[in-house]
Amino acid sequence: AGMADSRAALWGQIGDIALAQGRIDEAEELYAKGLQAWRERKQGFWTGRFLARQAMVALARQDPQTAERLATEALELLRASNGPVAAAWALHALGEAARQRGDIAAARRHHT
C-alpha cells in the first residue's frame, strides 16, 4: 500500500499545482484518481482532503451547489478523523460557495 498511497498523495499535489495554474480539467482528473484510491482504502482523512480539493474545482467552475455538496461531505470526514487543518479547507470551500450564491451571511459563518 505504501507506493500506492504515495502515488495517490502525489496526484493531489500535482492537482493543486494544475488548479493554481488554471488547468481545471487536469486538476479534476487527478483529484478524481486520488479520491478513488483513498475511498478504496477506506481512508476517511484522505478521502475528505480530496473531496475538499474537488470542491475547489467546483468553485473554479462557478458551481457552488456541487462545491457545497463536496465540501459538506469532506467536512464530516475530516472532523471525524480529527483533521482540523484539513477541515479548514472544507470550511473555506463552503464559505466560497455561499459567496458565489450571494449568501453573504452564510459565507461569513463558514469563514469565521
Contacts in CASP RR format, 6 or more apart in sequence:
PFRMAT RR
TARGET T0000
AUTHOR 0000-0000-0000
METHOD contacts of the structure
MODEL  1
AGMADSRAALWGQIGDIALAQGRIDEAEELYAKGLQAWRERKQGFWTGRF
LARQAMVALARQDPQTAERLATEALELLRASNGPVAAAWALHALGEAARQ
RGDIAAARRHHT
1 41 0 8 1.000
4 37 0 8 1.000
4 41 0 8 1.000
5 37 0 8 1.000
5 41 0 8 1.000
7 37 0 8 1.000
8 33 0 8 1.000
8 34 0 8 1.000
8 37 0 8 1.000
8 38 0 8 1.000
8 46 0 8 1.000
9 46 0 8 1.000
11 30 0 8 1.000
11 31 0 8 1.000
11 33 0 8 1.000
11 34 0 8 1.000
11 37 0 8 1.000
12 30 0 8 1.000
12 31 0 8 1.000
12 34 0 8 1.000
12 50 0 8 1.000
12 53 0 8 1.000
14 30 0 8 1.000
15 26 0 8 1.000
15 27 0 8 1.000
15 30 0 8 1.000
15 31 0 8 1.000
15 53 0 8 1.000
16 27 0 8 1.000
16 53 0 8 1.000
18 24 0 8 1.000
18 26 0 8 1.000
18 27 0 8 1.000
18 30 0 8 1.000
19 27 0 8 1.000
19 53 0 8 1.000
19 56 0 8 1.000
19 57 0 8 1.000
19 60 0 8 1.000
22 60 0 8 1.000
24 57 0 8 1.000
24 60 0 8 1.000
24 61 0 8 1.000
27 53 0 8 1.000
27 57 0 8 1.000
27 60 0 8 1.000
28 54 0 8 1.000
28 57 0 8 1.000
31 50 0 8 1.000
31 53 0 8 1.000
31 54 0 8 1.000
31 57 0 8 1.000
32 54 0 8 1.000
34 50 0 8 1.000
35 47 0 8 1.000
35 50 0 8 1.000
35 51 0 8 1.000
35 54 0 8 1.000
38 44 0 8 1.000
38 46 0 8 1.000
38 47 0 8 1.000
38 48 0 8 1.000
38 49 0 8 1.000
38 50 0 8 1.000
39 47 0 8 1.000
44 77 0 8 1.000
44 80 0 8 1.000
44 81 0 8 1.000
45 77 0 8 1.000
45 78 0 8 1.000
45 81 0 8 1.000
45 83 0 8 1.000
45 86 0 8 1.000
47 77 0 8 1.000
48 73 0 8 1.000
48 74 0 8 1.000
48 77 0 8 1.000
48 78 0 8 1.000
48 81 0 8 1.000
48 86 0 8 1.000
48 90 0 8 1.000
49 74 0 8 1.000
49 78 0 8 1.000
49 86 0 8 1.000
49 89 0 8 1.000
51 70 0 8 1.000
51 71 0 8 1.000
51 73 0 8 1.000
51 74 0 8 1.000
51 77 0 8 1.000
51 90 0 8 1.000
52 70 0 8 1.000
52 71 0 8 1.000
52 74 0 8 1.000
52 75 0 8 1.000
52 78 0 8 1.000
52 86 0 8 1.000
52 89 0 8 1.000
52 90 0 8 1.000
52 93 0 8 1.000
53 89 0 8 1.000
54 70 0 8 1.000
55 66 0 8 1.000
55 67 0 8 1.000
55 68 0 8 1.000
55 70 0 8 1.000
55 71 0 8 1.000
55 74 0 8 1.000
55 90 0 8 1.000
55 93 0 8 1.000
55 94 0 8 1.000
55 97 0 8 1.000
56 67 0 8 1.000
56 89 0 8 1.000
56 93 0 8 1.000
58 64 0 8 1.000
58 66 0 8 1.000
58 67 0 8 1.000
58 70 0 8 1.000
58 93 0 8 1.000
58 97 0 8 1.000
59 67 0 8 1.000
59 93 0 8 1.000
59 96 0 8 1.000
59 97 0 8 1.000
59 100 0 8 1.000
62 100 0 8 1.000
64 96 0 8 1.000
64 97 0 8 1.000
64 98 0 8 1.000
64 100 0 8 1.000
64 101 0 8 1.000
65 97 0 8 1.000
65 101 0 8 1.000
67 93 0 8 1.000
67 94 0 8 1.000
67 96 0 8 1.000
67 97 0 8 1.000
67 100 0 8 1.000
68 93 0 8 1.000
68 94 0 8 1.000
68 97 0 8 1.000
68 98 0 8 1.000
70 93 0 8 1.000
71 90 0 8 1.000
71 91 0 8 1.000
71 93 0 8 1.000
71 94 0 8 1.000
71 97 0 8 1.000
72 90 0 8 1.000
72 94 0 8 1.000
74 87 0 8 1.000
74 89 0 8 1.000
74 90 0 8 1.000
74 93 0 8 1.000
75 87 0 8 1.000
75 90 0 8 1.000
75 91 0 8 1.000
75 94 0 8 1.000
78 84 0 8 1.000
78 86 0 8 1.000
78 87 0 8 1.000
78 90 0 8 1.000
79 87 0 8 1.000
91 110 0 8 1.000
91 111 0 8 1.000
92 110 0 8 1.000
92 111 0 8 1.000
94 106 0 8 1.000
94 110 0 8 1.000
95 106 0 8 1.000
95 107 0 8 1.000
95 109 0 8 1.000
95 110 0 8 1.000
95 111 0 8 1.000
96 107 0 8 1.000
98 104 0 8 1.000
98 106 0 8 1.000
98 107 0 8 1.000
98 109 0 8 1.000
98 110 0 8 1.000
99 107 0 8 1.000
END
